[in-house]
Amino acid sequence: MEKKVFIIEYAKGSDKGFDGFRPDSKPILNAIEEIAGFKTEIVFYRPNKKYELLDYLKENAHSVISRINPGNLKGVDEYFQFLKALSNSGVEIHTHPDVMINLDFKDILAKLKGTKLGDDETYFYHTYTDFVRKFPSDLAKHDIRVLKTNYGSTGEGVYLVSKKEDGSIFTVEAVNNEKFYYDNIQEFLEKFEVKFDPDDENAAYFQGKTGFVGCRYLERIAEGEVRVVLVNDKAVSVVHKKPQDGGFSATLFSGAQYNYESPEEAKWKEVVKLTKQGLKDIKPFLKGQSYPLLWTMDYILDYNKDGSDKYVLSEINCSCVGITTELQYAKDIAKVFKKK
């Protein structure tokens, strides 16, 4: 029996078309059938039916492409274990959960300190105790700092925190522009405690992953983020993501405008070069697996000491990058599966 390439989706979520599927799933599988010669199928992950699905995929799958936004799942750790079990049975997984747990969380920004991709002032506050101990001094360096929940998307859980001359604290959340004022740093710290979740003792993948990553605020976010879209280790597109006027978030959910361009454009030469050079610094976090099938590296502009442009990595996304508006990249994805 010839084995197939499968896409796994989840029935719930706002990423569905009128037919109940992600709009980019069928175009990806059609391209794989045309270019790679595999038969394909879409299946849905249901937690209460996971063992039946596991057996079906073990028997029929050559490869599985996960097209589930983990934010739509309650039991993400359970789903990652499901993918791991498939991998252990010999099924090729895109993207492997060992890779997602390392790259798709914001703490990768802290782990990349000391490389060309990282910024030395980035820090992962895993526990509230650590946050109380370190955040006030980190904030005092520039009187402004960005806090990002370690696992999130669409700008949710991202806060701009600034300290005023009178010692009061002002915060604004990226996704909804919601503003809060605090009399002093102590009041802010006390009110922020509820946002720290305890570790799940039963989690196989998510141990040590709760908390917030603190980053320097880069004023040039007003110029937008620059996203490099990759298929494995090949850059296929550069996206200029321009925030709304006065905003500091460059996500579609916060009103940003996206403009897709070729990575061959001269103006993107430096950021594409940095991305390719940075792959060697990312490789240790792949844990022996391949680079993600479809992923992105986002950058914000800063200045070098000589006044030249400097790109600072702000996020990596590799769990479920959408290409609904740019379906031509389905062909690049399909080439990965081309039979040898």
C-alpha positions in Angstrom: 0.0 0.0 0.0 1.4 3.4 -1.0 1.5 5.8 1.9 0.2 9.3 1.9 1.1 12.8 3.0 -1.5 14.0 5.5 -2.4 17.4 6.9 -3.8 17.4 10.4 -6.3 20.2 11.2 -8.5 21.0 14.3 -12.2 21.6 13.9 -12.3 24.7 16.0 -10.7 28.1 15.5 -11.1 31.2 13.4 -8.7 30.0 10.7 -11.4 28.0 8.7 -12.9 28.7 5.3 -16.5 28.2 4.4 -15.9 24.4 4.0 -14.5 23.9 7.5 -10.9 23.6 6.3 -8.0 26.0 6.5 -8.0 27.8 3.1 -4.3 26.9 2.5 -4.6 23.2 3.4 -6.0 21.9 0.1 -3.7 24.0 -2.1 -0.6 22.7 -0.2 -1.8 19.1 -0.7 -2.7 19.7 -4.3 0.9 21.0 -4.9 2.3 17.9 -3.2 0.3 15.6 -5.4 1.4 17.5 -8.5 5.1 18.0 -7.7 6.0 15.2 -5.3 3.6 12.5 -6.6 2.2 11.5 -3.2 -1.5 10.9 -2.6 -2.8 13.1 0.2 -5.5 13.4 2.8 -6.8 15.8 5.4 -7.7 14.5 8.9 -8.9 16.2 12.0 -7.4 15.9 15.4 -10.0 15.2 18.1 -8.6 14.6 21.7 -11.2 12.0 22.5 -10.4 10.1 19.2 -6.6 10.5 19.2 -5.7 6.8 19.6 -7.8 5.8 16.7 -6.2 8.6 14.6 -2.8 7.6 15.8 -3.3 4.0 14.6 -4.7 5.2 11.3 -1.8 7.5 10.6 0.8 4.9 11.7 -0.6 2.6 9.1 -1.2 5.0 6.2 1.1 8.1 6.6 4.5 8.7 5.0 4.4 12.2 6.4 2.2 14.4 8.5 2.0 18.2 8.3 0.5 19.8 11.4 -1.7 22.7 10.5 -3.1 23.4 13.9 -2.7 26.7 15.7 -1.8 25.5 19.2 -3.6 28.5 20.6 -6.9 26.7 19.6 -6.1 23.7 21.7 -6.7 23.3 25.4 -4.3 20.3 25.6 -1.3 21.5 23.6 1.1 19.3 25.5 -1.1 16.3 24.8 -1.1 17.1 21.1 2.7 17.4 21.1 3.0 14.0 22.7 0.7 12.7 20.0 3.0 14.0 17.3 6.0 12.6 19.1 4.4 9.2 19.2 3.8 9.4 15.4 7.5 10.3 14.9 8.7 7.4 17.1 6.7 5.1 14.8 8.6 6.3 11.7 6.2 8.8 10.4 7.9 12.1 9.1 6.5 15.0 11.1 6.4 18.6 10.0 7.1 20.4 12.2 8.4 18.1 14.8 7.2 19.0 18.4 10.8 18.9 19.7 11.5 21.8 17.3 8.2 23.7 18.0 8.8 23.6 21.8 12.2 25.3 21.3 11.6 27.8 18.4 8.0 28.7 18.8 8.3 30.1 22.3 9.6 33.6 23.0 12.3 32.3 25.3 14.3 31.4 22.2 15.1 35.2 22.1 16.9 34.9 25.4 18.6 31.7 24.4 20.1 33.4 21.3 21.8 36.1 23.4 25.4 36.3 22.3 24.6 35.6 18.7 24.1 38.0 15.8 20.4 37.3 16.0 20.0 38.0 19.8 19.9 41.1 21.9 21.9 41.1 25.1 19.2 42.8 27.2 16.6 40.1 26.6 15.6 38.0 29.6 13.2 35.2 30.4 11.2 35.7 33.6 10.1 32.2 34.2 8.6 32.7 37.7 6.9 35.6 39.4 9.6 35.6 42.0 12.3 36.1 39.3 10.1 38.8 37.8 9.9 40.8 41.0 13.6 40.4 41.6 14.8 41.5 38.2 12.2 43.4 36.3 12.5 46.8 38.2 16.2 47.1 37.4 15.7 46.0 33.8 12.9 48.7 33.4 15.1 51.3 35.0 17.8 51.0 32.3 15.6 52.8 29.7 12.3 53.4 31.6 10.5 51.4 28.9 10.4 47.7 28.2 8.4 45.1 26.2 6.9 42.1 28.0 5.8 39.1 25.9 4.0 36.0 27.3 6.3 33.1 26.5 3.7 31.4 24.4 1.2 33.4 22.4 0.3 34.7 19.0 -1.5 37.6 17.3 -0.1 40.1 19.8 -2.1 38.7 22.7 -0.1 38.9 26.0 2.4 41.5 24.7 2.7 44.6 26.9 4.6 47.9 26.5 5.6 49.0 30.0 6.9 52.5 30.7 8.0 54.3 33.8 7.1 58.0 34.1 9.2 60.8 35.8 6.9 60.7 38.9 7.5 56.9 39.3 4.1 55.9 38.0 3.8 53.0 35.5 1.9 53.0 32.3 1.1 49.8 30.3 -0.6 49.1 27.0 -1.4 45.7 25.5 -0.6 45.2 21.8 -3.6 43.2 20.6 -6.4 45.6 21.8 -4.5 48.8 22.8 -5.9 48.5 26.3 -4.2 50.9 28.7 -3.5 50.7 32.5 -2.0 53.1 35.0 -0.3 52.2 38.3 0.9 54.6 41.0 4.3 52.9 41.3 6.3 49.9 40.4 5.2 47.9 43.4 1.5 48.3 42.4 2.3 47.2 38.9 4.2 44.1 40.1 1.4 43.1 42.4 -1.3 43.4 39.7 0.8 41.6 37.2 1.2 38.5 39.4 -2.1 36.9 38.1 -0.6 36.7 34.6 2.0 34.1 35.7 0.7 30.6 35.4 2.2 27.7 37.5 4.0 24.9 35.7 1.9 21.8 34.9 3.6 19.0 36.8 2.1 16.5 34.3 3.4 18.2 31.2 6.0 16.4 29.1 6.8 19.3 26.8 5.7 22.4 28.6 7.8 22.2 31.8 9.6 25.4 32.4 7.7 27.3 29.7 5.4 29.6 31.7 6.4 33.2 32.2 7.3 36.3 30.2 10.2 37.4 28.0 11.4 41.0 28.5 12.9 42.8 25.6 14.3 46.3 24.8 11.7 48.6 23.3 12.9 49.4 19.8 11.5 52.7 18.6 11.9 51.7 14.9 8.9 49.3 15.4 7.0 52.3 14.0 8.7 51.5 10.6 7.3 48.0 10.9 8.6 44.5 11.4 10.4 42.6 8.6 9.5 38.9 8.3 11.5 36.4 6.4 9.4 33.4 5.3 11.4 30.2 5.0 10.7 26.6 3.7 13.3 24.5 5.6 16.5 26.5 5.1 15.4 28.5 2.0 14.1 32.0 2.2 11.0 32.3 -0.1 9.6 35.7 0.8 10.2 38.9 2.8 7.1 40.5 4.4 7.1 44.1 5.5 4.6 44.4 8.4 3.6 48.0 9.0 1.7 48.7 12.3 -1.2 51.1 12.6 -0.2 54.7 13.3 0.8 54.9 17.0 0.8 51.1 17.4 3.7 48.9 18.5 2.3 45.6 17.3 2.8 44.4 13.7 0.2 41.6 13.7 -2.8 41.4 11.4 -5.0 41.2 14.5 -3.7 44.6 15.6 -4.4 46.2 12.2 -1.0 46.0 10.6 -0.6 46.0 6.8 1.4 43.2 5.2 3.4 43.6 2.0 5.0 40.4 0.4 8.2 40.9 -1.6 10.9 38.7 -3.2 13.9 37.8 -1.0 16.0 38.7 -4.0 15.1 42.4 -3.7 18.3 44.4 -3.1 16.8 46.2 -0.1 16.3 42.9 1.8 19.9 41.7 1.1 21.1 42.3 4.7 18.2 40.7 6.5 18.2 37.7 4.3 22.0 37.3 4.8 21.5 37.6 8.6 18.8 35.0 8.5 20.9 32.5 6.5 23.9 33.1 8.8 21.7 32.7 11.9 20.6 29.2 10.9 23.7 27.8 12.4 22.9 29.4 15.7 19.3 28.0 15.6 20.4 24.4 14.5 21.3 23.3 18.1 17.7 23.9 19.1 16.4 21.5 16.4 17.4 18.6 18.6 18.5 16.6 15.6 15.4 17.3 13.5 15.0 19.2 10.3 14.4 22.9 10.1 10.6 23.6 10.2 8.7 23.0 7.0 7.2 26.5 6.9 8.4 29.1 9.3 9.2 32.8 9.8 11.8 34.9 11.5 10.6 38.4 12.4 12.9 41.4 12.9 12.7 45.0 14.1 15.1 47.6 12.9 17.6 49.2 15.2 20.9 51.1 14.7 24.5 50.0 15.0 26.9 52.3 16.8 28.0 53.8 13.4 24.4 54.7 12.6 23.8 51.8 10.0 20.8 49.6 10.1 20.7 46.6 12.4 18.1 43.9 12.5 17.1 42.5 15.8 15.2 39.2 16.0 11.8 39.7 17.6 10.0 36.3 17.1 10.1 32.9 15.4 6.9 31.3 14.3 6.9 27.6 13.1 3.8 25.9 14.4 1.2 27.0 11.8 2.2 29.8 9.5 -0.6 30.7 7.1 -0.1 31.3 3.4 -3.8 31.8 2.5 -3.1 35.1 0.7 0.2 33.8 -0.9 -0.6 30.3 -2.1 2.3 30.2 -4.6 4.5 29.1 -1.7 2.6 25.8 -1.7 4.9 24.8 -4.5 8.0 25.5 -2.4 6.5 23.3 0.3 5.8 20.5 -2.1 9.4 20.4 -3.3 10.4 19.2 0.2 8.4 16.0 -0.4 9.7 15.3 -3.9 10.5 11.6 -4.1 14.2 10.8 -4.4 
